[in-house]
Amino acid sequence: MASVPPPSLSGTPGLGVLPDLKRDVLGTIERARRECGDVVRLDLGPPGLRSTLYTVFHPDDVRRALATEADAYRKDTRFYRELRWSLGDGLLNSQDERWKRQRRFIQPLFTRKRIDTYAQGMGEEAETLAGRWRGAVAAGQPIDLHAEMSRVTLRIVGRLLFGADVERAVPVVGNAFPVLGDYARLRSYSAAPLPRSWPLPANRRASRARREVYGICDELIAARRAAGASGGDLMSLLIAARDGEEALDDAEIRDQVLIFLLAGHDTTAIALTFALHLLGRHPEAQARVRAEAHDVSGTPGAADVERLAYTTMVLKEAMRLYPPAWATGRRVAAGGQLGGYAIPPGADVMLSPWVTHRHPALWDAPERFDPERFTAEREAARHRHAYFPFGAGPRACIGQYFSMLEAAIVLAVIVRDHELESLGDRVPLAPRITLHPAGQVLGRITSPARVARRAVGVLPDPRR
């Protein structure tokens, strides 16, 4: 094994690169790759309290950490400890036998056949959104794309998780998740996090948000158990799930529900937000998505998504440029070797789709929006781990098909009925647990009647 340590990114003598990470984490890790290479040591915090983070960007090392040597790279990092406090020890955060037990229960609920049955509900919520936007067209007001995508994806996953109880759960989740996400992120960066028991404003806000979201989940689980849990929503299916004679207890069900809420609405909302923003800046790509959607009769269903090939390519390219899960972490329990460098035992490693997806050795003109990167031929020719928005290996996202089905249906319905113009070239970013916009993502839409008339040549396109 190599004994040479990785190069270090320059920082201040007192705090290392901690101030840079807090100010601009994406820019800092991009600078690390640009100045130091594909494996870089980051020193964080003052001497005596200093921690070290190793950033890893090459797809060979992504494969090693997430796939071929996944058992040696564990979710014992400070960030995952913080996330467990906020959102429980569900499938995303758990490890070892607990993770294997949860996977046995949950895997049968995420087969393609079962997920396909959710497509109708996804389409109905997308059509409701498109109908509501027609009023915004009449009012002539800009639309905040991220707020709208967050609303529709939360309604979809809430409906599929909670069934008829969606109206009670969605407002609580929508208010609590941003608070808990920021709290986990900021504490994971801190050299010495203060005790949660101290009556600090951040501690009080996070504790209140946690009580509220845990409370609504526990209340709905108890009510569903009392009613016999006979519905087709995921909460009922989790209650009814069995592995031999074993069943999930209420706390385990709540932990899964919280993770599904995060993964099923927040990440998909981000993918849709940036897909719409990019289409609003690239009218030729938007026209191709619209043409595909018009080729589908009525609301797209699961059987139609294969016909939405270019729409899916747009979503993949949006997630390349703006990966919702912009980074993931692991702890190397016994040490290891990455990129030819020695990584010491107990070291924390960060893998970043944000950087790997923009690596100039892997992607031509990486800043350019080009959905054609995701033709079947070009995907087959590329390193399998140059693109990993859903992770990789045994811990890859179990809801990947759910998310892509949902996103393709929603995007097709929106673009079918509306022509979108983005109001702004660049979107300021706020990397939290996921890659959020720092503010509104504004777009303006054209009357769907005009879009339909232009599609058949009745109106000229003013941009041509």
C-alpha positions as CSV (number, residue, x, y, z in Angstrom):
1,M,0.0,0.0,0.0
2,A,1.2,3.5,-0.8
3,S,2.5,5.5,2.1
4,V,2.4,8.9,0.5
5,P,-0.2,11.2,2.0
6,P,-2.5,13.2,-0.3
7,P,-1.8,16.9,-1.0
8,S,-3.4,19.4,1.2
9,L,-5.5,22.4,0.1
10,S,-4.0,25.6,1.5
11,G,-5.9,27.4,4.3
12,T,-5.3,29.7,7.3
13,P,-2.9,28.6,10.1
14,G,-5.6,29.0,12.7
15,L,-8.7,27.4,11.0
16,G,-7.4,25.6,7.9
17,V,-10.0,25.6,5.2
18,L,-13.0,25.6,7.5
19,P,-13.9,29.3,6.8
20,D,-13.8,28.5,3.1
21,L,-16.1,25.5,3.4
22,K,-18.6,27.5,5.5
23,R,-18.5,30.4,3.0
24,D,-18.5,28.4,-0.3
25,V,-18.3,24.7,0.0
26,L,-18.9,24.0,-3.7
27,G,-16.2,26.5,-4.8
28,T,-13.8,25.1,-2.2
29,I,-14.0,21.5,-3.3
30,E,-13.8,22.6,-6.9
31,R,-10.6,24.5,-6.0
32,A,-9.3,21.4,-4.3
33,R,-9.6,19.3,-7.4
34,R,-8.3,22.1,-9.7
35,E,-5.2,22.9,-7.5
36,C,-4.4,19.5,-5.9
37,G,-5.9,16.7,-8.0
38,D,-8.4,13.9,-7.4
39,V,-7.6,13.1,-3.8
40,V,-7.1,16.1,-1.5
41,R,-6.7,16.6,2.3
42,L,-8.8,19.4,3.9
43,D,-7.8,20.5,7.4
44,L,-10.7,21.9,9.4
45,G,-10.7,23.9,12.6
46,P,-8.0,25.2,15.0
47,P,-5.1,23.2,16.3
48,G,-6.2,20.9,19.1
49,L,-9.7,20.7,17.7
50,R,-8.7,20.1,14.1
51,S,-10.4,17.5,12.0
52,T,-9.4,16.2,8.6
53,L,-11.5,15.5,5.6
54,Y,-10.3,13.7,2.4
55,T,-12.1,14.7,-0.8
56,V,-12.2,12.1,-3.6
57,F,-13.2,12.9,-7.2
58,H,-12.1,10.2,-9.6
59,P,-14.7,7.6,-10.7
60,D,-12.2,4.7,-10.0
61,D,-12.2,5.8,-6.3
62,V,-16.0,6.4,-6.3
63,R,-16.4,2.8,-7.4
64,R,-14.0,1.6,-4.7
65,A,-15.7,3.5,-1.9
66,L,-19.3,2.9,-2.9
67,A,-19.2,-0.4,-4.7
68,T,-16.3,-2.8,-4.7
69,E,-15.1,-2.1,-1.2
70,A,-18.3,-0.6,0.2
71,D,-18.1,-2.6,3.5
72,A,-14.9,-0.8,4.4
73,Y,-16.4,2.6,3.9
74,R,-19.0,3.2,6.6
75,K,-21.6,5.8,7.4
76,D,-20.0,6.8,10.7
77,T,-19.2,10.4,9.8
78,R,-20.2,13.3,11.9
79,F,-22.7,14.4,9.2
80,Y,-24.5,11.0,9.3
81,R,-24.6,11.2,13.1
82,E,-26.2,14.6,12.9
83,L,-28.7,13.4,10.3
84,R,-29.7,10.4,12.5
85,W,-30.7,12.8,15.2
86,S,-32.7,14.9,12.8
87,L,-34.4,12.2,10.6
88,G,-33.9,8.9,12.4
89,D,-32.0,5.8,11.6
90,G,-33.8,4.8,8.5
91,L,-32.5,3.1,5.3
92,L,-30.3,6.0,4.3
93,N,-28.5,6.3,7.6
94,S,-28.5,2.8,9.1
95,Q,-25.6,0.3,8.9
96,D,-24.7,-3.4,9.3
97,E,-27.5,-5.7,10.5
98,R,-30.0,-2.9,11.1
99,W,-29.6,-1.8,7.5
100,K,-29.9,-5.4,6.2
101,R,-33.0,-5.9,8.2
102,Q,-34.6,-2.7,6.9
103,R,-33.6,-3.6,3.4
104,R,-35.3,-7.0,3.6
105,F,-38.6,-5.3,4.7
106,I,-38.5,-2.4,2.2
107,Q,-37.1,-3.9,-1.0
108,P,-40.4,-5.6,-1.9
109,L,-42.2,-2.3,-1.7
110,F,-40.0,-0.7,-4.4
111,T,-40.3,-3.1,-7.2
112,R,-40.9,-1.6,-10.7
113,K,-44.3,-3.3,-10.8
114,R,-45.5,-1.7,-7.6
115,I,-44.0,1.7,-8.3
116,D,-45.7,1.7,-11.7
117,T,-49.1,1.6,-9.8
118,Y,-48.2,5.0,-8.3
119,A,-47.9,6.7,-11.8
120,Q,-51.6,7.6,-11.9
121,G,-51.3,9.6,-8.7
122,M,-48.2,11.3,-10.0
123,G,-50.0,12.2,-13.2
124,E,-53.0,13.6,-11.4
125,E,-50.9,15.9,-9.2
126,A,-49.0,17.1,-12.3
127,E,-52.2,17.9,-14.1
128,T,-53.5,19.8,-11.0
129,L,-50.3,21.8,-11.0
130,A,-50.6,22.5,-14.8
131,G,-54.2,23.7,-14.3
132,R,-53.3,26.0,-11.5
133,W,-50.5,27.5,-13.6
134,R,-53.0,28.6,-16.2
135,G,-54.3,31.1,-13.6
136,A,-50.7,32.4,-13.2
137,V,-50.5,32.9,-17.0
138,A,-53.6,35.1,-16.9
139,A,-52.1,37.1,-14.0
140,G,-48.8,37.6,-15.8
141,Q,-46.8,36.9,-12.7
142,P,-43.4,35.2,-12.6
143,I,-43.4,31.7,-11.0
144,D,-40.9,30.5,-8.4
145,L,-40.0,27.2,-9.9
146,H,-38.5,25.7,-6.8
147,A,-41.4,26.5,-4.6
148,E,-43.8,25.0,-7.2
149,M,-41.7,21.9,-7.6
150,S,-41.3,21.4,-3.9
151,R,-45.1,21.7,-3.5
152,V,-46.0,19.2,-6.2
153,T,-43.4,16.6,-5.2
154,L,-44.3,16.8,-1.6
155,R,-47.9,16.3,-2.4
156,I,-47.1,13.3,-4.6
157,V,-44.9,11.6,-2.0
158,G,-47.2,12.6,0.8
159,R,-50.2,11.2,-1.0
160,L,-48.4,7.9,-1.7
161,L,-47.1,7.7,1.9
162,F,-50.0,8.9,3.9
163,G,-53.0,8.4,1.6
164,A,-56.0,10.4,2.7
165,D,-54.0,12.0,5.5
166,V,-51.8,13.9,3.1
167,E,-53.4,17.3,3.9
168,R,-52.4,17.0,7.6
169,A,-48.9,15.8,7.1
170,V,-47.6,18.0,4.2
171,P,-47.6,21.4,6.0
172,V,-45.7,20.0,9.0
173,V,-43.1,18.4,6.8
174,G,-42.7,21.4,4.6
175,N,-41.9,23.6,7.6
176,A,-39.7,21.2,9.5
177,F,-37.4,19.8,6.9
178,P,-35.5,23.0,6.0
179,V,-34.8,23.7,9.7
180,L,-33.6,20.1,10.4
181,G,-31.4,20.1,7.2
182,D,-29.6,23.3,8.0
183,Y,-29.1,22.2,11.6
184,A,-27.5,18.9,10.7
185,R,-25.2,20.6,8.1
186,L,-24.0,23.4,10.3
187,R,-23.3,21.1,13.3
188,S,-21.4,18.7,11.0
189,Y,-19.0,21.6,10.0
190,S,-18.5,22.8,13.6
191,A,-15.1,21.9,15.2
192,A,-16.8,21.5,18.6
193,P,-20.7,21.3,18.4
194,L,-22.3,22.8,21.5
195,P,-24.6,20.4,23.5
196,R,-28.1,20.1,22.2
197,S,-29.4,20.6,25.7
198,W,-28.2,24.2,25.8
199,P,-31.1,26.7,25.3
200,L,-29.7,28.2,22.1
201,P,-32.0,29.5,19.4
202,A,-30.8,27.0,16.8
203,N,-31.2,24.1,19.3
204,R,-34.7,25.3,20.2
205,R,-35.8,25.6,16.5
206,A,-34.4,22.2,15.6
207,S,-36.0,20.5,18.7
208,R,-39.3,22.1,17.9
209,A,-39.2,21.0,14.2
210,R,-38.2,17.5,15.2
211,R,-41.0,17.2,17.7
212,E,-43.5,18.4,15.2
213,V,-42.5,16.1,12.3
214,Y,-42.0,13.1,14.6
215,G,-45.3,13.8,16.2
216,I,-47.4,13.8,13.0
217,C,-45.7,10.6,11.8
218,D,-46.3,8.8,15.1
219,E,-49.9,10.0,15.2
220,L,-50.6,8.8,11.7
221,I,-48.9,5.5,12.3
222,A,-50.9,4.8,15.4
223,A,-54.1,5.8,13.6
224,R,-53.3,3.5,10.7
225,R,-52.5,0.6,13.0
226,A,-55.8,1.1,14.8
227,A,-57.7,1.1,11.5
228,G,-56.1,-2.1,10.4
229,A,-53.5,-0.7,7.9
230,S,-55.4,-2.1,4.9
231,G,-54.7,0.7,2.4
232,G,-52.3,0.8,-0.5
233,D,-50.2,3.8,0.8
234,L,-46.6,3.1,1.8
235,M,-47.3,3.7,5.5
236,S,-49.9,0.9,5.5
237,L,-47.5,-1.3,3.5
238,L,-44.7,-0.7,6.0
239,I,-47.0,-1.6,8.9
240,A,-48.1,-4.8,7.1
241,A,-44.6,-5.8,5.9
242,R,-43.2,-9.0,7.3
243,D,-39.9,-10.8,7.2
244,G,-40.8,-14.2,8.4
245,E,-42.5,-13.6,11.8
246,E,-40.8,-10.2,12.3
247,A,-42.4,-6.8,11.7
248,L,-41.2,-3.2,11.9
249,D,-42.0,-1.4,15.1
250,D,-43.5,2.1,15.1
251,A,-40.1,3.9,15.5
252,E,-38.6,2.0,12.6
253,I,-41.6,2.8,10.4
254,R,-41.3,6.5,11.3
255,D,-37.6,6.5,10.4
256,Q,-38.4,5.0,7.0
257,V,-41.2,7.5,6.4
258,L,-38.9,10.5,7.2
259,I,-36.2,9.2,4.8
260,F,-38.8,8.6,2.1
261,L,-40.1,12.1,2.6
262,L,-36.6,13.6,2.2
263,A,-35.6,11.4,-0.8
264,G,-39.0,11.3,-2.4
265,H,-39.8,15.0,-2.5
266,D,-36.8,17.1,-1.8
267,T,-34.3,15.5,-4.3
268,T,-36.9,15.2,-7.0
269,A,-38.0,18.8,-6.6
270,I,-34.4,20.0,-7.0
271,A,-34.0,17.9,-10.2
272,L,-37.2,19.3,-11.6
273,T,-36.4,22.9,-10.6
274,F,-33.1,22.9,-12.5
275,A,-34.5,20.9,-15.5
276,L,-37.1,23.6,-15.9
277,H,-34.6,26.4,-15.4
278,L,-32.3,24.9,-18.0
279,L,-35.2,24.3,-20.5
280,G,-36.2,27.9,-19.9
281,R,-32.8,29.0,-21.2
282,H,-32.6,26.4,-24.1
283,P,-35.8,26.7,-26.1
284,E,-34.7,24.2,-28.7
285,A,-34.4,21.5,-26.0
286,Q,-37.8,22.6,-24.5
287,A,-39.4,22.2,-27.9
288,R,-38.2,18.6,-28.1
289,V,-39.6,17.8,-24.7
290,R,-42.9,19.3,-25.7
291,A,-43.0,17.3,-28.9
292,E,-42.4,14.1,-27.0
293,A,-45.2,15.0,-24.5
294,H,-47.6,15.7,-27.3
295,D,-46.9,12.3,-28.8
296,V,-48.3,10.7,-25.6
297,S,-52.1,10.5,-25.5
298,G,-53.4,12.1,-22.3
299,T,-51.5,12.1,-19.1
300,P,-48.3,10.1,-19.3
301,G,-48.3,6.8,-17.3
302,A,-45.7,4.3,-16.4
303,A,-46.0,2.6,-19.8
304,D,-45.4,5.9,-21.6
305,V,-42.1,6.9,-19.9
306,E,-40.0,4.8,-22.3
307,R,-41.3,7.1,-25.1
308,L,-40.2,10.1,-23.2
309,A,-36.5,9.4,-24.0
310,Y,-35.4,13.0,-24.5
311,T,-37.3,14.1,-21.5
312,T,-35.4,11.6,-19.4
313,M,-32.1,12.8,-21.0
314,V,-32.9,16.3,-19.9
315,L,-33.5,15.2,-16.4
316,K,-30.2,13.3,-16.3
317,E,-28.3,16.3,-17.6
318,A,-29.9,18.5,-15.1
319,M,-28.8,16.2,-12.3
320,R,-25.3,16.1,-13.8
321,L,-25.0,19.9,-13.6
322,Y,-27.0,20.2,-10.3
323,P,-26.9,16.9,-8.5
324,P,-29.5,17.0,-5.7
325,A,-27.2,14.9,-3.4
326,W,-24.2,17.1,-4.1
327,A,-21.9,15.1,-1.8
328,T,-21.8,11.9,0.3
329,G,-19.5,10.9,3.1
330,R,-17.9,7.7,4.4
331,R,-15.5,6.8,7.2
332,V,-12.6,4.5,6.3
333,A,-12.6,2.2,9.4
334,A,-9.3,0.4,8.8
335,G,-7.6,2.8,6.4
336,G,-7.2,2.3,2.7
337,Q,-5.8,3.5,-0.6
338,L,-7.4,6.0,-2.9
339,G,-5.9,7.5,-6.0
340,G,-2.5,6.0,-5.0
341,Y,-2.5,7.8,-1.7
342,A,-2.7,6.3,1.8
343,I,-5.9,7.2,3.7
344,P,-5.4,6.6,7.5
345,P,-7.7,4.5,9.7
346,G,-10.7,6.4,10.9
347,A,-10.5,9.1,8.2
348,D,-13.6,10.8,6.8
349,V,-13.9,10.8,3.0
350,M,-16.2,13.0,0.9
351,L,-17.3,12.0,-2.5
352,S,-18.9,14.7,-4.6
353,P,-21.1,14.3,-7.6
354,W,-20.9,18.1,-8.0
355,V,-17.2,17.9,-8.7
356,T,-17.0,14.5,-10.5
357,H,-19.9,15.5,-12.8
358,R,-18.0,18.6,-13.8
359,H,-14.6,16.9,-14.1
360,P,-13.0,18.1,-17.3
361,A,-11.1,14.8,-17.8
362,L,-14.5,13.0,-17.9
363,W,-16.9,15.4,-19.6
364,D,-16.4,17.6,-22.7
365,A,-17.3,21.3,-22.0
366,P,-18.6,20.2,-18.5
367,E,-20.4,23.5,-17.8
368,R,-22.5,23.2,-21.0
369,F,-26.1,21.9,-20.9
370,D,-26.2,19.0,-23.4
371,P,-28.8,16.3,-22.9
372,E,-27.3,14.3,-25.8
373,R,-24.6,13.2,-23.3
374,F,-27.2,10.7,-22.2
375,T,-27.9,8.8,-25.3
376,A,-27.6,5.1,-24.8
377,E,-24.4,4.9,-26.8
378,R,-22.6,7.7,-24.9
379,E,-23.7,6.3,-21.5
380,A,-22.4,2.9,-22.4
381,A,-19.0,4.4,-23.4
382,R,-18.6,6.4,-20.2
383,H,-17.0,5.3,-16.9
384,R,-19.9,3.8,-14.9
385,H,-19.1,5.9,-11.9
386,A,-18.5,9.2,-13.6
387,Y,-22.1,9.9,-13.0
388,F,-23.7,8.9,-9.7
389,P,-26.6,11.2,-8.7
390,F,-28.3,8.3,-6.8
391,G,-25.1,6.9,-5.3
392,A,-23.7,3.6,-6.3
393,G,-23.2,0.0,-5.1
394,P,-25.2,-1.7,-2.5
395,R,-26.2,1.6,-0.8
396,A,-27.5,3.2,-4.0
397,C,-30.9,4.9,-3.6
398,I,-33.7,2.4,-3.4
399,G,-36.1,5.0,-4.8
400,Q,-34.2,5.8,-8.0
401,Y,-36.9,4.4,-10.3
402,F,-39.6,6.1,-8.3
403,S,-37.9,9.5,-8.6
404,M,-37.2,9.2,-12.3
405,L,-40.7,8.1,-13.1
406,E,-42.2,11.0,-11.0
407,A,-39.8,13.6,-12.5
408,A,-40.5,12.4,-16.1
409,I,-44.3,12.5,-15.7
410,V,-44.3,16.0,-14.0
411,L,-41.8,17.5,-16.5
412,A,-43.7,16.2,-19.5
413,V,-47.1,17.5,-18.3
414,I,-45.7,20.9,-17.5
415,V,-43.8,21.4,-20.7
416,R,-46.7,20.0,-22.8
417,D,-49.0,22.7,-21.6
418,H,-46.7,25.7,-21.0
419,E,-43.8,27.4,-22.6
420,L,-41.2,28.5,-20.1
421,E,-38.7,31.4,-20.0
422,S,-36.1,31.5,-17.3
423,L,-35.7,34.9,-15.6
424,G,-32.0,34.9,-14.9
425,D,-28.9,33.1,-16.1
426,R,-27.4,31.6,-13.0
427,V,-29.1,30.3,-9.8
428,P,-27.3,31.1,-6.5
429,L,-26.9,27.8,-4.6
430,A,-27.3,26.9,-0.9
431,P,-25.8,23.4,-0.4
432,R,-27.6,21.9,2.6
433,I,-28.3,18.2,3.0
434,T,-29.3,18.6,-0.7
435,L,-28.4,21.2,-3.3
436,H,-31.0,23.9,-2.7
437,P,-31.3,27.2,-4.6
438,A,-30.3,30.1,-2.3
439,G,-33.5,32.0,-3.2
440,Q,-36.3,32.0,-5.7
441,V,-35.8,30.4,-9.2
442,L,-38.0,32.6,-11.3
443,G,-39.6,31.7,-14.6
444,R,-42.4,33.1,-16.8
445,I,-44.8,30.9,-18.7
446,T,-46.8,31.5,-21.9
447,S,-50.5,30.7,-22.3
448,P,-50.9,27.0,-23.2
449,A,-53.3,27.9,-25.9
450,R,-50.5,29.9,-27.6
451,V,-48.1,27.0,-27.2
452,A,-50.6,24.6,-28.9
453,R,-51.3,27.1,-31.7
454,R,-47.6,27.7,-32.3
455,A,-47.0,23.9,-32.3
456,V,-49.2,23.6,-35.4
457,G,-47.9,26.7,-37.1
458,V,-50.7,29.1,-36.4
459,L,-48.4,31.6,-34.6
460,P,-44.8,32.4,-35.5
461,D,-42.1,31.8,-32.9
462,P,-40.7,35.2,-32.0
463,R,-37.3,33.8,-31.2
464,R,-36.7,32.5,-34.7
